[in-house]
Amino acid sequence: MPKVFSLASWNVEHFKDDPKRINRVIDFLARQKPDAFGLYEVEGKTVFTALVTTMPSYSFFITESPETQEILVGAKKDMTPFVTQKVEFKEGNPGYRPGTLLTVTVGGKNYPILFLHTASGTDPGGFGKRDEMFLRSLKFRTTLDKAAGGPGKANYIFLGDLNTMGLEYPFDQSIAADFELKRMDREAARKKNDMRRLSKDAPATFWNGTKSSLPASDLDQVFAANHLKFRLFGDAEITVRGWPQETTDQEKDAWIKDYSDHGLLYLEVHE
């Protein structure tokens, strides 16, 4: 199956100010050679200059909101990228970051890609906000299908740091992270949505290293229309690059310190 385009998604954790780290991160991103990508937690203006210098064949867009942590997307210019800031994915919170819809055109076909950085936290407020944003992301397919000519027609993908960490609640009413993911899978698979969560070649995408009390967690996800096809990396549709590929805890700690506590998600859409 020939490749249509490649896609990367990466939370770079408070991405600002430090020129050396900025250059390391952008060099690592550029080596992946994604045709389109999304970066989350972008906070500094100096990031833009480094991106334009290192990746001159790309167009870039960054969200604007009262949040300091924005979403930055990029796409190769020959993909005729079109970007829309989707404020409805702020889930009624004026200060929250919006979603970013990047539509690329390849081979005469449109591929709408929604980048999201949903609410974190295991408290009821955080859990409820991200659940609402997830459901809105699924519902958005109906709008895209109409624009594409009918039910099931849109080549829709939504992805990002979805912060799937479950809910902590008293009286034995907590929801484990894996149960939150199972619920997402069930909702995505409904006939009206006809989507699925793509498989990854690593069990966790986030870890803050050996000195942290937080466990390694599966926070970053990709959902795609069922008719889309993807390259396989072994048995997985997504390869997680970065600290999950390191062998020892010492190497993982070093990578996290130099780059981010999130691995980079890389995938390829194929015909």
N, C-alpha and C positions, 0 to 999 in steps of 0.2 A: 504494500500500500504506500503510495507516495505521500510525502508530508505536505499538508496544506499550510500550516504555520505552527510555530512553537510559542509557548506562553510560560511566564515565570511569575510567581507571587511570593513576596518576602516581607515580613515584618522586621525592620532594621533597628527597632528599639531606640527611641530618642535620637533620631538621626539629625545631627546638627554640629556646628562649631568646630569640632576636632578635624582639621584638614587631613591629617594622616589617616584617621579612620575613614573619613569620607572617601579618600582615594582608594583605600583597600577595598571598601564595600563596592564601589562602582567598578573597580577593576575585576572583582570577582563576578559581579553581575554581567559585565561585558563578555567575560570568558564563557559564559553559558550560551551566548549568542541567541537570546530569545527574540522572536519577531515582535512580541508585545509583552509588557510586564506591568506589574503594580507594586509599588513600595508603600509601606505603612509606617506611621509614626515619623514622618518627615517634618522637621521643625525649623530648619535653618535655611536662609537664602543662599548660603555658600554651596549648598548641594546642587543647585541649578547650574551654576557656573561649571562645576566639575562634570556634571552630566553632559552638558553641551560640548565640552571640550573632548571628553572621552568617547562619547557616542553621537557624533555629528550627523549620522544618517537617520536619527530618530526625531520625532516630534514629541513634545512633553506637555502635560497638563497637571495642575495641582489644584485640589479643592480649596475653597475659601469658606471658613466658618470661624466662630468664636473659639473653637478648639485650637490648641497649639499643635496637636498631632494630626497632620493632614495625610491624605492619600495622593500619591504622585503616580501617574501612569505615563508610559511611553510606548510608542509603536513606530516601526519603520515607516518612513514617509511614503514609500511606494505602495503601502497598504491602504492609502487614502483614509487615515483614521479620522473618526468623527466622535467627539466627546461631549457628553451631557452630564451635568452635576445633578444627581437625583435627590432632591431635598426631602422627598417623601420617605426616604429610608432613615431619616433622623428620628422617626417614631415619636413625633410630637414633642421632641426636646429641642428647643431653638438653639441651645448651645452645643448640640452634638454634631459630629462630623457627618456629612452626607455620603451616600454611595456615589460611585463614579461609573457611568456607563460608557464604555469604549466600544464603538462599532467599527470593525475593520472589514474591508472588502477584498476578497481573494478569489480569483477565477470567476468573477462576476457574481459571487455569493456574499451575502452579508452575514457576519458573525457578531452578534451583540454579546459583550462580555461585561458583566457587572462586578466591580471590585468593592468589597465590603470589609470594614473593620468594626465588628459588632461589640456590644457592651460586654465588659468583663465582669467578674465577680460571681461568687456562689450564693450571694444574697438574693432574696426574692425580686428585688428591683432590677438587678443586673440580669438575672435569668429571664424575667418577663420581657425586658427590652429586646434582648437578642432573639428571643423566641418570636416576638412580633416582627422583627426585621427579617427573620428567616421566612416566615409565612408570607410576608409582603414580597419577598424575592421570588417565591414560588408563584404567587398570584400574578406577578409582573409578566409571566410567560404568556398569559392570555392576551395582554396588550401587544406583545411582540409577535405572537402568532397571527393576530389580525393584520398587522403591518406586513407580515411575510406571505399572506395569502390564504390562511386557513389554519385550523387546529393542527398542532404538531409540526408546523412548517419552520418555525424559528430555530436557528442554529445557536441556541442559547446556552451560555455558561455563566454561572456566578461562583465566586470564589473569594478567599481571603482569610484573614485571621478572624474566625467565627467564635473564638473563645469558648469552645465547647467543654466546659469544666463542671457541669452539673449544678445542683442546688443543695445547699445545706439548710435543713429545716428541722425544728424540734419535733418531738413526739414520733420519731421513727418515720418521718415523712420526707426524708431527703431523697434526691434523685441523683444517682451516680452518673458520671460523665458518659459511660458507655450506654446507659439507658437514654440519655439525651440524644446521642447519636442514632440509636435505634429508632427513636421517635422521628427524628429528621428523615431517616431512610424511609420510614413508612409513609410520611407525608409526601415526600418527593415521588414515591412510586405510585401515588394515586393516579387514576386514569386521566384526570383533568390536568395533572402536572407532567406526568410521563418523563420524569427525570431520575437520575441516580447519583449517588456519591461515588466518586472515583476512588479506586484503591491506591494505596501508597506502599512503597517498599521499605518503610520504617514505621515502627509502632508509635513513635512520638515525634512531634515537630518542634516542641518547646522544652527547654530545660535551662535552668539558671546555674548549672554547675554543681560541683561536689560540695561547695560550702553553703548551698541553699537548702532550706527545709522543704522547698516545693519539689514535688516529684516531676519526672519527665512526663509530659502530657501531650495529647493529640488535639491541638487547638486549631490547626489550619486545615481547611477543607476546600474541596472543589466539587460542585454539582453541575451536571451537564445533561442536556436533552438526550434521551435514550438512543436516538438514531445516529448520534455522532460517534465516530470511531477514533481510537487513540492508539498511539504506539505503545507497545508493552516493554517495560523494563523488567525482565524476568517475568513474573506473573502480575506485576503491578502496572497501573496506568499513569502513575506519578512517581518520579524519583525525587527523594528529599536529599538535597545537597547541602553540605556544610558540616556542622558538628556531628550529625548522625552517621556520617561516613568515616569519622575518625575512629581509631581502634581502641585507644586507652583513655581513661578518665583525664589524665594529664593533657593529652592532645585535645580532648573535647573542651576542657576548661580554657585552654589557650585560644581555641577557635572562637568560643563564646566571648571571651574578653576582647579579641581583635575585631570581631564582626558583629554578632548578634546572638541572643538566646533563642532565636527561631532559625530553623533551617529554611533553605530556599526550596520552594516547590517548583518543579519543572515538568512540563508535559507537552506533547505534540499531538495536534489534531491531524488525522490522516483521512484520506479518501476511502 
